């Protein structure tokens, strides 16, 4: 008996890929101690028609230095970030979509920032093979609104600035594992 063409298997996750990671560090001596924690989560889905990527992360660091019995210096830094990308295919290699982001960084004097930017994307490989390999070039043009914790050197507590960005991303996924790399160039 001759076998017919293989039926495509149904993906129980409907093309969604989830990643979570976390970690921390603790250290201490008689005159200083520090701890830091970090965690992140991402969910992404790529099909021939849509690409959706969502991510969130949080970092916190605290260091304490005893200078002398009457002086202790404490340094605290915290940050969080939530971002999203939605892209709709215009054909096998071109697509149109948008990127958004909300974040906080005590180190960067940013109480909150919000970014939105539409853009275009080109994939060297057709989107139908994106579950195995992709090399994308994405250009976005938008604006970021900043709410600062303290007055900036330009005497501002808030501002909205235009920006544009070029993002290059490589993803190779095989049965033995996956490799990814990305680079961004952003200008305000």
Phi and psi restraints in degrees (value plus and minus 20) as a CYANA .aco file:
   2 UNK   PHI    -112.1   -72.1
   2 UNK   PSI     113.8   153.8
   3 UNK   PHI    -102.6   -62.6
   3 UNK   PSI     119.9   159.9
   4 UNK   PHI    -101.8   -61.8
   4 UNK   PSI    -196.9  -156.9
   5 UNK   PHI     -82.8   -42.8
   5 UNK   PSI     125.4   165.4
   6 UNK   PHI     -86.7   -46.7
   6 UNK   PSI     115.8   155.8
   7 UNK   PHI     -94.6   -54.6
   7 UNK   PSI     116.0   156.0
   8 UNK   PHI     -85.3   -45.3
   8 UNK   PSI     119.1   159.1
   9 UNK   PHI    -100.4   -60.4
   9 UNK   PSI     124.5   164.5
  10 UNK   PHI    -102.2   -62.2
  10 UNK   PSI     110.5   150.5
  11 UNK   PHI     -99.0   -59.0
  11 UNK   PSI      95.7   135.7
  12 UNK   PHI     -85.7   -45.7
  12 UNK   PSI     -38.6     1.4
  13 UNK   PHI    -116.7   -76.7
  13 UNK   PSI     -19.7    20.3
  14 UNK   PHI      34.5    74.5
  14 UNK   PSI      23.4    63.4
  15 UNK   PHI      52.3    92.3
  15 UNK   PSI     -14.9    25.1
  16 UNK   PHI    -100.6   -60.6
  16 UNK   PSI     119.6   159.6
  17 UNK   PHI    -144.3  -104.3
  17 UNK   PSI     107.9   147.9
  18 UNK   PHI    -135.3   -95.3
  18 UNK   PSI     121.0   161.0
  19 UNK   PHI    -157.0  -117.0
  19 UNK   PSI     120.3   160.3
  20 UNK   PHI    -160.0  -120.0
  20 UNK   PSI     120.8   160.8
  21 UNK   PHI    -169.9  -129.9
  21 UNK   PSI     141.9   181.9
  22 UNK   PHI    -182.4  -142.4
  22 UNK   PSI     146.1   186.1
  23 UNK   PHI    -198.2  -158.2
  23 UNK   PSI     156.1   196.1
  24 UNK   PHI    -186.8  -146.8
  24 UNK   PSI     145.9   185.9
  25 UNK   PHI    -158.6  -118.6
  25 UNK   PSI     120.7   160.7
  26 UNK   PHI    -149.2  -109.2
  26 UNK   PSI     116.2   156.2
  27 UNK   PHI    -171.6  -131.6
  27 UNK   PSI     134.3   174.3
  28 UNK   PHI    -188.3  -148.3
  28 UNK   PSI     130.4   170.4
  29 UNK   PHI    -159.0  -119.0
  29 UNK   PSI    -196.0  -156.0
  30 UNK   PHI     -85.4   -45.4
  30 UNK   PSI     -49.1    -9.1
  31 UNK   PHI    -130.6   -90.6
  31 UNK   PSI     -25.1    14.9
  32 UNK   PHI    -174.0  -134.0
  32 UNK   PSI     133.9   173.9
  33 UNK   PHI    -171.7  -131.7
  33 UNK   PSI     133.2   173.2
  34 UNK   PHI    -172.9  -132.9
  34 UNK   PSI     137.2   177.2
  35 UNK   PHI    -168.9  -128.9
  35 UNK   PSI     130.3   170.3
  36 UNK   PHI    -165.5  -125.5
  36 UNK   PSI     128.1   168.1
  37 UNK   PHI    -156.6  -116.6
  37 UNK   PSI     126.8   166.8
  38 UNK   PHI    -167.9  -127.9
  38 UNK   PSI     130.9   170.9
  39 UNK   PHI    -177.0  -137.0
  39 UNK   PSI     130.8   170.8
  40 UNK   PHI    -172.3  -132.3
  40 UNK   PSI     138.0   178.0
  41 UNK   PHI    -164.7  -124.7
  41 UNK   PSI     120.8   160.8
  42 UNK   PHI    -162.7  -122.7
  42 UNK   PSI     132.0   172.0
  43 UNK   PHI    -157.9  -117.9
  43 UNK   PSI     112.6   152.6
  44 UNK   PHI    -161.3  -121.3
  44 UNK   PSI     132.1   172.1
  45 UNK   PHI    -166.1  -126.1
  45 UNK   PSI     105.5   145.5
  46 UNK   PHI    -148.3  -108.3
  46 UNK   PSI     105.3   145.3
  47 UNK   PHI    -148.6  -108.6
  47 UNK   PSI    -197.2  -157.2
  48 UNK   PHI     -86.2   -46.2
  48 UNK   PSI     -42.1    -2.1
  49 UNK   PHI    -126.5   -86.5
  49 UNK   PSI     -59.3   -19.3
  50 UNK   PHI    -147.5  -107.5
  50 UNK   PSI     127.8   167.8
  51 UNK   PHI    -150.0  -110.0
  51 UNK   PSI     105.7   145.7
  52 UNK   PHI    -148.2  -108.2
  52 UNK   PSI     112.5   152.5
  53 UNK   PHI    -158.2  -118.2
  53 UNK   PSI     105.7   145.7
  54 UNK   PHI    -147.2  -107.2
  54 UNK   PSI     119.8   159.8
  55 UNK   PHI    -171.1  -131.1
  55 UNK   PSI     135.9   175.9
  56 UNK   PHI    -168.8  -128.8
  56 UNK   PSI     125.3   165.3
  57 UNK   PHI    -172.1  -132.1
  57 UNK   PSI     137.8   177.8
  58 UNK   PHI    -165.4  -125.4
  58 UNK   PSI     118.3   158.3
  59 UNK   PHI    -153.0  -113.0
  59 UNK   PSI     123.4   163.4
  60 UNK   PHI    -163.7  -123.7
  60 UNK   PSI     117.6   157.6
  61 UNK   PHI    -154.8  -114.8
  61 UNK   PSI     120.3   160.3
  62 UNK   PHI    -160.8  -120.8
  62 UNK   PSI     110.0   150.0
  63 UNK   PHI    -150.0  -110.0
  63 UNK   PSI     123.4   163.4
  64 UNK   PHI    -151.6  -111.6
  64 UNK   PSI     108.3   148.3
  65 UNK   PHI    -144.2  -104.2
  65 UNK   PSI     105.3   145.3
  66 UNK   PHI    -113.9   -73.9
  66 UNK   PSI      90.0   130.0
  67 UNK   PHI    -101.2   -61.2
  67 UNK   PSI     -67.3   -27.3
  68 UNK   PHI    -173.6  -133.6
  68 UNK   PSI     156.5   196.5
  69 UNK   PHI     -78.4   -38.4
  69 UNK   PSI     -39.3     0.7
  70 UNK   PHI    -127.9   -87.9
  70 UNK   PSI     -23.4    16.6
  71 UNK   PHI    -152.8  -112.8
  71 UNK   PSI      98.0   138.0
  72 UNK   PHI    -144.0  -104.0
  72 UNK   PSI     109.5   149.5
  73 UNK   PHI    -124.0   -84.0
  73 UNK   PSI     109.0   149.0
  74 UNK   PHI    -138.1   -98.1
  74 UNK   PSI     109.8   149.8
  75 UNK   PHI    -138.0   -98.0
  75 UNK   PSI     107.7   147.7
  76 UNK   PHI    -145.7  -105.7
  76 UNK   PSI     115.9   155.9
  77 UNK   PHI    -156.2  -116.2
  77 UNK   PSI     119.7   159.7
  78 UNK   PHI    -163.7  -123.7
  78 UNK   PSI     132.0   172.0
  79 UNK   PHI    -174.5  -134.5
  79 UNK   PSI     133.2   173.2
  80 UNK   PHI    -166.8  -126.8
  80 UNK   PSI     139.4   179.4
  81 UNK   PHI    -172.4  -132.4
  81 UNK   PSI     115.7   155.7
  82 UNK   PHI    -150.1  -110.1
  82 UNK   PSI     107.9   147.9
  83 UNK   PHI    -159.6  -119.6
  83 UNK   PSI     138.1   178.1
  84 UNK   PHI    -166.9  -126.9
  84 UNK   PSI     130.4   170.4
  85 UNK   PHI    -160.2  -120.2
  85 UNK   PSI     109.0   149.0
  86 UNK   PHI    -150.3  -110.3
  86 UNK   PSI     105.3   145.3
  87 UNK   PHI    -152.5  -112.5
  87 UNK   PSI     113.0   153.0
  88 UNK   PHI    -131.9   -91.9
  88 UNK   PSI     112.2   152.2
  89 UNK   PHI     -88.0   -48.0
  89 UNK   PSI     118.5   158.5
  90 UNK   PHI    -124.9   -84.9
  90 UNK   PSI     -22.4    17.6
  91 UNK   PHI     148.6   188.6
  91 UNK   PSI    -186.1  -146.1
  92 UNK   PHI     -89.6   -49.6
  92 UNK   PSI     -39.0     1.0
  93 UNK   PHI    -151.4  -111.4
  93 UNK   PSI     -40.9    -0.9
  94 UNK   PHI    -125.2   -85.2
  94 UNK   PSI     128.3   168.3
  95 UNK   PHI    -172.6  -132.6
  95 UNK   PSI     146.5   186.5
  96 UNK   PHI    -152.4  -112.4
  96 UNK   PSI     123.3   163.3
  97 UNK   PHI    -192.8  -152.8
  97 UNK   PSI    -173.7  -133.7
  98 UNK   PHI    -173.9  -133.9
  98 UNK   PSI     137.1   177.1
  99 UNK   PHI    -145.8  -105.8
  99 UNK   PSI     121.7   161.7
 100 UNK   PHI    -159.2  -119.2
 100 UNK   PSI     139.5   179.5
 101 UNK   PHI    -177.3  -137.3
 101 UNK   PSI     123.7   163.7
 102 UNK   PHI    -152.0  -112.0
 102 UNK   PSI     118.3   158.3
 103 UNK   PHI    -174.1  -134.1
 103 UNK   PSI     149.0   189.0
 104 UNK   PHI    -164.3  -124.3
 104 UNK   PSI     120.8   160.8
 105 UNK   PHI    -171.9  -131.9
 105 UNK   PSI      90.1   130.1
 106 UNK   PHI     -86.3   -46.3
 106 UNK   PSI     -52.1   -12.1
 107 UNK   PHI     -83.5   -43.5
 107 UNK   PSI     -57.8   -17.8
 108 UNK   PHI    -114.3   -74.3
 108 UNK   PSI      -7.7    32.3
 109 UNK   PHI      42.4    82.4
 109 UNK   PSI       6.1    46.1
 110 UNK   PHI    -126.6   -86.6
 110 UNK   PSI      90.6   130.6
 111 UNK   PHI     -88.9   -48.9
 111 UNK   PSI     -72.0   -32.0
 112 UNK   PHI    -169.8  -129.8
 112 UNK   PSI     130.3   170.3
 113 UNK   PHI    -158.6  -118.6
 113 UNK   PSI     128.3   168.3
 114 UNK   PHI    -153.1  -113.1
 114 UNK   PSI     111.1   151.1
 115 UNK   PHI    -149.3  -109.3
 115 UNK   PSI     121.5   161.5
 116 UNK   PHI    -161.8  -121.8
 116 UNK   PSI     116.3   156.3
 117 UNK   PHI    -175.5  -135.5
 117 UNK   PSI      98.2   138.2
 118 UNK   PHI     -96.6   -56.6
 118 UNK   PSI     141.7   181.7
 119 UNK   PHI    -189.0  -149.0
 119 UNK   PSI    -199.8  -159.8
 120 UNK   PHI    -141.7  -101.7
 120 UNK   PSI     138.0   178.0
 121 UNK   PHI    -161.2  -121.2
 121 UNK   PSI     122.6   162.6
 122 UNK   PHI    -144.4  -104.4
 122 UNK   PSI     111.8   151.8
 123 UNK   PHI    -131.7   -91.7
 123 UNK   PSI     106.8   146.8
 124 UNK   PHI     -80.3   -40.3
 124 UNK   PSI     -56.5   -16.5
 125 UNK   PHI    -118.5   -78.5
 125 UNK   PSI     127.4   167.4
 126 UNK   PHI     -80.7   -40.7
 126 UNK   PSI     127.1   167.1
 127 UNK   PHI     -79.9   -39.9
 127 UNK   PSI     -43.8    -3.8
 128 UNK   PHI     -88.0   -48.0
 128 UNK   PSI     -36.9     3.1
 129 UNK   PHI    -126.5   -86.5
 129 UNK   PSI      -4.4    35.6
 130 UNK   PHI     -84.6   -44.6
 130 UNK   PSI     -40.4    -0.4
 131 UNK   PHI     -93.1   -53.1
 131 UNK   PSI     -36.3     3.7
 132 UNK   PHI    -125.6   -85.6
 132 UNK   PSI     -59.7   -19.7
 133 UNK   PHI    -177.1  -137.1
 133 UNK   PSI     127.2   167.2
 134 UNK   PHI    -174.3  -134.3
 134 UNK   PSI     124.1   164.1
 135 UNK   PHI    -159.7  -119.7
 135 UNK   PSI      80.3   120.3
 136 UNK   PHI    -129.6   -89.6
 136 UNK   PSI     127.0   167.0
 137 UNK   PHI    -140.9  -100.9
 137 UNK   PSI     100.1   140.1
 138 UNK   PHI    -145.5  -105.5
 138 UNK   PSI     112.1   152.1
 139 UNK   PHI    -139.5   -99.5
 139 UNK   PSI     108.5   148.5
 140 UNK   PHI    -146.7  -106.7
 140 UNK   PSI     131.8   171.8
 141 UNK   PHI    -158.3  -118.3
 141 UNK   PSI     100.8   140.8
 142 UNK   PHI    -182.9  -142.9
 142 UNK   PSI    -169.5  -129.5
 143 UNK   PHI    -164.7  -124.7
 143 UNK   PSI     133.2   173.2
 144 UNK   PHI    -144.7  -104.7
 144 UNK   PSI     113.0   153.0
 145 UNK   PHI    -126.2   -86.2
 145 UNK   PSI     108.3   148.3
 146 UNK   PHI    -132.9   -92.9
 146 UNK   PSI     115.5   155.5
 147 UNK   PHI    -134.2   -94.2
 147 UNK   PSI      92.0   132.0
 148 UNK   PHI    -108.8   -68.8
 148 UNK   PSI     134.0   174.0
 149 UNK   PHI     -94.8   -54.8
 149 UNK   PSI     -64.2   -24.2
 150 UNK   PHI    -146.1  -106.1
 150 UNK   PSI     140.3   180.3
 151 UNK   PHI     -80.5   -40.5
 151 UNK   PSI     114.4   154.4
 152 UNK   PHI     -98.7   -58.7
 152 UNK   PSI     154.9   194.9
 153 UNK   PHI     -87.1   -47.1
 153 UNK   PSI     -34.4     5.6
 154 UNK   PHI    -117.7   -77.7
 154 UNK   PSI      -4.2    35.8
 155 UNK   PHI      41.5    81.5
 155 UNK   PSI      24.2    64.2
 156 UNK   PHI    -145.4  -105.4
 156 UNK   PSI     123.3   163.3
 157 UNK   PHI    -125.2   -85.2
 157 UNK   PSI     -41.2    -1.2
 158 UNK   PHI    -162.8  -122.8
 158 UNK   PSI     134.5   174.5
 159 UNK   PHI    -186.1  -146.1
 159 UNK   PSI     134.4   174.4
 160 UNK   PHI    -141.1  -101.1
 160 UNK   PSI     106.7   146.7
 161 UNK   PHI    -145.9  -105.9
 161 UNK   PSI     120.5   160.5
 162 UNK   PHI     -94.9   -54.9
 162 UNK   PSI     135.2   175.2
 163 UNK   PHI    -175.0  -135.0
 163 UNK   PSI     141.6   181.6
 164 UNK   PHI    -159.7  -119.7
 164 UNK   PSI     137.0   177.0
 165 UNK   PHI    -167.5  -127.5
 165 UNK   PSI     126.9   166.9
 166 UNK   PHI    -138.4   -98.4
 166 UNK   PSI     102.1   142.1
 167 UNK   PHI    -137.5   -97.5
 167 UNK   PSI     111.4   151.4
 168 UNK   PHI    -138.8   -98.8
 168 UNK   PSI     111.4   151.4
 169 UNK   PHI    -158.3  -118.3
 169 UNK   PSI     113.3   153.3
 170 UNK   PHI    -138.6   -98.6
 170 UNK   PSI     111.6   151.6
 171 UNK   PHI    -157.0  -117.0
 171 UNK   PSI     103.9   143.9
 172 UNK   PHI    -142.6  -102.6
 172 UNK   PSI     102.0   142.0
 173 UNK   PHI    -146.6  -106.6
 173 UNK   PSI     100.7   140.7
 174 UNK   PHI    -151.6  -111.6
 174 UNK   PSI     148.8   188.8
 175 UNK   PHI     -78.3   -38.3
 175 UNK   PSI     -48.9    -8.9
 176 UNK   PHI    -100.4   -60.4
 176 UNK   PSI     -32.2     7.8
 177 UNK   PHI     130.0   170.0
 177 UNK   PSI    -187.1  -147.1
 178 UNK   PHI    -158.3  -118.3
 178 UNK   PSI     133.8   173.8
 179 UNK   PHI    -153.0  -113.0
 179 UNK   PSI     116.5   156.5
 180 UNK   PHI    -162.4  -122.4
 180 UNK   PSI     130.2   170.2
 181 UNK   PHI    -171.2  -131.2
 181 UNK   PSI     129.1   169.1
 182 UNK   PHI    -169.9  -129.9
 182 UNK   PSI     137.7   177.7
 183 UNK   PHI    -164.6  -124.6
 183 UNK   PSI     126.8   166.8
 184 UNK   PHI    -154.3  -114.3
 184 UNK   PSI     124.2   164.2
 185 UNK   PHI    -147.4  -107.4
 185 UNK   PSI      96.3   136.3
 186 UNK   PHI    -144.9  -104.9
 186 UNK   PSI     120.5   160.5
 187 UNK   PHI    -153.6  -113.6
 187 UNK   PSI     110.2   150.2
